[in-house]
């Protein structure tokens, strides 16, 4: 890293706040995440660790060197164990090296989704009391350092330039970093020099701010036991080997990508690849053919788009979306589609793990028809993130699998196998609470340690869990019928010219907002009137599949894509008061 002279000014910080949350269970996590990382770095010293696609590659020894330099920087800058360090940028090799530096040093990482708007990032940095921040060059230009007065320094991720310094110690450390590193390791930095601490399981590792559909971000406090417990489950169910390739598409600012791809991957000694751009179907097809990943974790939208736009049309362009609805598909066509799909995803993977948002049931049914190796992972930030997950050859249709290792689940219903109720869980994966928000913590975790997920579910006799929808999304009609809009939207989204949809209750009538598939509409040369006629035909077709109490009375075209979270879930609260 080359030195950079920044501005300097000393600022004073308030004391950290502590939230008194009792341990939620008596189970013990026997492994140390930090020790797993140290062991992996030592054992895989000469293996490739992280690659920015079409860019540089870091081997595990390079990552170790960067970690050591960061530790020197933190030490000179006066960073103490428990201090917060924010990290905001697109997935990259340097992002992961900095994150590992933070936790192995003893500081608390505050990963922030780079999709967050500037004012939200400012609020997260201030609320978390971060002393330092690392930013990607793509997002830094949108931020205002004056809005984050507590920060002592801001470092750019690409070249580790010190772009803002309010600390003489930090400025000195950055300017003399290579010199100080050379003093400590005058001969050479070797694997035997890698020696990290061993954390306490209840020690705070990460504060991850939610990007949920309620519009209010909360700082989820995740101790080491949460992450280590998740890794134990993934290792048993996935079992990657050193040198295996993994493409990290999920944003590392979100706990699904942070734990499932990155932290598990590092402990397993895998080679992580970062696309450094939006994972469009074209980019995926190009990069996966070269990388040939062993496991793929992604949100449903990516799989749905690739099948609808890139796979089905190549098999039979006339069928399109209709192929998803055919009750019988010939074995020859099934094999064609499966072969095409396997090739698009690199033709080397054990399974695709889909999570973060509901999966379209008709697309899922088709995947089962062609014996495509997919599975569902269900969870939430507050569980770091896994609550349910099973291997692809174990999972049932529309299920999100069984309860993961070190956790227990329960459905609050008089008949949990048939009548949906709220899914609650407790165990090693559950957070210690919300940062500086004991009221919200008490609402989420009850006196017996059960985390209330806010999702409606049923649970069969074998322990398979089926999510029906969000409690807060459930629509209650005047006749007392409970309607889960996600189920209707999944059907509507498979009809012609529908890009995405949102079902709302207006008075006592159900209406659907539809953002059209403009690419499909343009290809068929539809005028606005013809598109409206097509939507009316869709409404009639949809209502044939629905009981009388959940039928749609009107489809209204919406002019733009619905605003979404990083997990690609629609922010429903923004559309509740739209006039019909």
N, C-alpha and C positions, 0 to 999 in steps of 0.2 A: 504493500500500500504506500502511495506517495503522500508526503505531508502537504497540508493545505493550511494557510493562515486564515483564521476566521475572526469575527468580531469577538471581543471579550468583555464580560461584565459579570460581576458576582451577584447572585441573587440568593435570597433566603427562602427556605421551604418550611411549610408547616409540618407537624408530625403526621405520620401515617395513621389513618383511622383503622380500627380493628372491629370486626363484627364477631360477636361471640356466638358461634354455632357449635352445638354439641356434636360429637361424632355420631353418624347415623346408624352404625352397626358395630358389631364386635368382631367382624372378620378381619384378618390381617393380610396385607399384601407382602409376601415374602421377598419379592424381587425389588431391586432398586433400579429405577429408570436410568439414573445417571451412570450407574455401574454397567448397565446393559449397553449404553452408548459408548462408554470407555472401552469395554471389551470388544465391541464391534469395530471400533476404529483401530485398535491394536491388531486384531486378527485379520482385518481386511485392508491393511495399510497400503498395499499396492494396487487395490482394485478401484475401478471408477466408482465414484459416489454420486455426483450430481452433474448433470449436463443441461445447459440452456440450449434447446434445439436450434441448430444452425449457428451455435456459438461455442463458448468455452466449456471445458470439462474439468471438474475438480475430482481428484482421487481422494481417498479417505485421509491420506497423509497431508494433502493440501487443506482439507477441512480442519484437521487438527492444528495446522499452523495458523490458520485464520482465527480459530478459537483462542489459541494462546496469545496472539496479538491483541485480540479484543479484551482478554482478561487483563493484560497490561494496561490497556487504555482505560478500562473501568477502574482499575486499582489507582492509577494516577489521578483520575478524575474524582476520586473519593466516593465512588459507588459502593454501597454497603449491602450485605445480604438482606433481602426483603425489599430493596428499592425497586421501583417499577421502571421498565424500559419499554417504550412503545415501538411498534414495528408495522409500517404501512407501505405496501407495494405489491406489485404483481409477483406471482410465483417465480422464483429464480434460485440459482445455486447460492448466491450471496445471501439471500433472505434466509435460507435454511442454516447457513453457517453462523449468521448472527443470532438466530433463535437458539441454536445449540450453545453458543457462547454465553447467552444470557442465563440459561437455566443451569449450566455446569458451573457458572461463577457463583450462583446463589441468589441472583436477582429474580424478579418476577416478570415474565414476559406478558406484554399486552398487545397481542396481534390485532390489527384493525383491518377490516375489509377495504381494499382499495376502491371498491365501488361506492363506499360511503361518501356522501356529499361533504364539502369542506367544513361546514358548521358542525356537522355531526362528529367529524374527526376531531375538531377543536374541543368539543364537549367531552369526548372520550378521553383525550389526552389530559384535560384539566381534571375531570372527575377521578381518573385513575391515579392522579398525582405523579405521573411519569416524570422522571428527572432527565431522561434522554430519549431521543426519538430517531429511528432510522427510517428513511423514506425512499421510495422509488422515484426515479427522475420523471416518470410519466405523471405522477400525482403531485409532486412537490410544488409545481408552478401554480396549483390551485389553492395552496394553503397560505395562511397569514401567520407568521411567527409571533406577531404582536398579540394575536388572539390566544396564544399559548404561553403566558408569561412565566409559568413555573419551570419550563424546560431550560436546562442549563446548556444543552447543545442539540443540534440537529445534524445528522450525518447522512449523506446520500449513498444509496446502496450500490450503485453501479461501480463507482471507483473509490468509495469510502471517503469522499471529500467532506470536510467539515464546513457545512454551508452556513451554520449559525453557531456561534459560541458566546456564552455568557459566563464562562469560567476560564480563568487563567490556567488552572491546572489541566483542564481539558485541552486547551489550545497547545500547551506545552507537550502534553502526551501525544497528541496527533502529529505534531511537527517532529517529534523525536522517537516515534514508535519503532521504526526499523532499527534505529540505533539501540534502543532499550532491549529489543528482542535479541539483537546480536550480543549484547552484554550477558544476557541470561543463558544463551546457547552459543558460545563462541566456536564450538567445533561443528555441531550439527544437531538439528532437532529430530529425534528418533522416536520410534514407537514406545520405547521404554520411558520416555519423558512424559508420556500422556498419563496423568494422574489426576482424577477428579474426586470431588467429595462424594459422600453417600448421604442422600437426603432422608429426612423423616417422612413417612407416608402421608402424614397430615399436613406437611409443609405446603404452602401455596406455591404452585408452579406457574399457573396461567390465570389471567383475568380476561375472559373472552366476552366481548360485548355482543349481545344478540342482535340479529337483523330481522326479527320476526315481523309478522303481519299486523301487529297492533300499533306500530308507529312509535313505540317507546323502547329505547335500548337500555338494557340492564347489564351490569357487569357480573358475569357468572364466575365465581371463584372456584377454580378447579385445583384441588390438591394433587400431589403426585400419585396417590393411590388410585384416583379415577383413571388416569392415563395408563398407568401400569396394568391395571385390571383389564382395560380395553385391549391392550397389547397382548395380554395372556390369552384372551379369547380369540383374537384374530390369528395369533400364531397357531392355535389348535385347529382352527377351521380353514385357514388358508395355507400356511406352511411354506412361505417363500424361502429360497436358498440364496446364499451369497452370490452376487453376480447377476441375479435375475433382473430383468428390466421392468420398471414400473413407470407409467406416464402419470404425472401429477396434474390432473385437470381441475380438480376441485380447488377452490381458493384456499390457500394456507391460512388466511385470516379467519376461516370458518373451521370449527372443531372437527368436522367430518374429514376434510382433507388433511388437517394438521395431524390427526391421530392415525387414521386408516392408511393414508399414503405415506406421509413423511416420517412420523416418529416410529411407527411399526417398521417401516422400510429401513430406516437407519439401523435399528436394533437387529434386523435380519441381514444386514450387509448388502442390500440391493443397490442397483444403479437407478437412481431417480432421474427422470427426464422432465423438463419444464418447457412447455410449448411457447411460453412468453407472449402469447396472443390468444384471441378468442378461439375456442375449440370448435370451429365450424366443421361441417361434414367434409369439406374439401381438405382442410388442414389435417383432420383426423385420418382420412384415407391416405394422404401423402406421408405423414409422420409415422403412423402405425405400421405401414408396410416396411419401413426402415428399422424401427425400434423393436417391433414384435414383442409387446409387453406380455408378462405372465399373468397379471391381474389388472383389471380395469375398474376403477370406482368412478361413478359419474351420477349426475342427476338424470331423472327420467327423460327430460326434454331432449337431451342429446341422442339417446337411443331411439326415441320416437321419431325425431327428425331424420335420422339416418335411414331408418327402415322405410319411412313414407316417401322420402325424397330421393334416396340413393340406391335402395336395394329393390323394393317392389317394382318400380318402373322398369328396371333393367331386366327383370324376369318376364314381365308381361305388361307393357305400357298401357294396354287397354283396361287392365284390371284396377290399377291404382289402389285407392283406399278400399274399393269394394272387395279386394282379395282378403282383407281383414275380416270381412263379415261372412264369407262363404263357409257353410257348415262342413263341406267336404272339399279338400284340396288333394290333388293326386300326389302320390309318393315322389314322382319325378319332379314336380314343381317344388315340393317341400325340400328335396335334396338340392335343387338348384339354388333356392333362396338361402338355405343354410350354408352352402358352400360360399355363396356371394357374401353373406353376412360375416362369416368367419374370416374371409380374406380382407374385408374392409377394416376389421379390428385387429389385423396382424396375423391371424391364423396360428397363434401360439399361446393363447390365454387359457387359464384354468376356468375362470368364470368372470362375468361382468357383475359387479356389485352396484345395485341401483339404490339410491337413497336421497334424502333431503326433501322430497316432495312426493305426493301420490303418483303412482304409476297408472297409465291408461289401461283399463281392464281388457279392452279388446286387443290392444297391441300385445299385452301380456299373454292373452289366450293364443294369439298367433305364434308367439315365441315358443309356447309349449307344444304347439302342433308340429313345429319343425325341430323340436328337441334342442333348442338353442340354450347354451349354458349361462343362464342369468340367475341372479338371486336378489332378494330385497334386504336391505338393512334399514331398520327403523330405530330412531332415537331422537335426541334433542341435545342442545348445547349443555343443558343442565346435567346430562349423563355422560358427557365427554367422549362420544355421543351415544354409544350403543345401548339399546334396551333389548332389541330383538334382532336375531340374525341366525340363519341356517345356511348350510351349503346348498348349492344349486340342485344337487341330486336328492336333497331332503325336503325342500320347501314345497308347500302346497299352493295351488292356484289361488290368487288374491290374498294369500297370507304374507305376513312379514317375518315369518319364522317363529322360532321358540325363544324364550328368555335366555339371554346370554349368560356366560360364566360369571359367578360372583354376584348375581342379581336375582331378585324374585319379583313377580308381578301378580297383580290381582285386578279383577274387573268389578267395579262397584255396581252390581246389578242383582236383582232377585233371581235371575236365571242367566248367569254369565255365558252359557253356551248358545243361547238363543236371543236374549234381549240385550242390546248394547248398553254399556255403562262406561263411566270414565275409567280409563286404564291408569293404575298407579303402580309405582315401583320403588324398591329400595335396595340398597346394597353398596358395594364398593364403588360403583361408577358415579354415584350421586354427589353432586356438588356440595361444598360446605356452606353455600349461601350466596346471596347477591351482595356485592361490595357496597358498603355504606348504605345498605337498604334492608334493615332487619324486618320492616313491615312486609315488604314483598317476599322476603325469605319465609316468614311465618305463613304467608298465604300459599306458597308453593310446596313447602315441606311441613307435614303435620307433626303432632307431638310424638307419634310413633315412628317417625323417620320416613314416612311414605312420601315420595315425590308425586305430585298430581300433574299428569301430563297434559291435561286439557283435551285429550283425544278420546273419542268414543270407540269402543272395541267390543268384540266377543272373543272368548277363549274356549277352544274345544277340549274334549276330555284328554287328548294327547298333549295339550299344552301349546298348540298352534294358535297364534294370535292374528286376528283379522281387524284392521283399522277401518272404521266406518266413516270417520270425518271428525272435524274439530267440534268440541262442545259449543264453542261460541259461534261457529258457522251454522250450526243446526237451525233450520227454519221451522217454526211452529205455526201451523195454520190455525184459522179460527175453529176448524173442526177437530183440532187436537192432534193432527197428524205430524209426526216428526219427519222432516225431509232433510237429507244430507245432500247439499248442492253439488259436492264433488262427484257423486255418482252420476248425476244428470249431465254434468259438464263433460265427463269422460266419454259418454255416448255422443254428445253433440259435437265434440271435437273431431270425431271420426267421419262426420258427414261432409259432403262436398263443399269446398270453398270456405270452410271454417278454419281460421288460424288458431284462435283461442276464444274461450267463452267464460262468462261469469253469470251465474244464476242468482237472482235477487227476489225477495218478497216485496211486492209493491201493493200496499193494502192487504188484500187476501188473495192476490194473484201472483203467480210466478212469471217473471219475465227473464229473458236472457239477453245480455249484452254480448255481441259477437264482433271481434276484430277479424276481418276477413283475411283469407290467405290470398294476398294480392298477386303473388306470382302465379298461382293457379287461375285466378280470375282473369289476369291479363292473357295467359296462354289460351284461354277459351274465348277471349274477346267479348266479355260480358259488359254491358252497360250497367249503370247504377240501378235502373229499373229491373233489368234481368237478374241482377244480383239479389235484389229484394225479393223477386219472385222465387229464386232458388232457395232463399232463406225460409220463405213460407213453406216451400216443399219440404225443406229440412224439418221444420217445426211439426208438420203433419206426420212425417216419417218417425220422428223422435217420439211423439205422443203415442204412436202405436206400440211402442216398447215400454211405456210407463203406465202405472196405475192412474186412475182418474184424479186422485188427490194431488199428484205431483206433475201434472201436465203443464206445459208452457203455453201461456196465453198470447205471448208476443215475443218476437225476436227483433231487437233493435241493433242496428249496425253502429259500431263504435269506431271513431276516426283514427285511433292510435293504439299501439300496443299497451296493455295494462302494465302499470308499474309493478316491479317485482323485487323480492329480496334476492340476496346472492344465491340462495338455493333455488331460485326461479319459481318461488311461490308467489302468487298474486297478492298484493297488499289490499285485501278486501275492504279494510276500513275506509279506504279512499273513495269507495264507490257506493257506500251504503245509502247516501242521501241524494243520489242522482234521480232527478224527476223523470217519470215516464213520458 
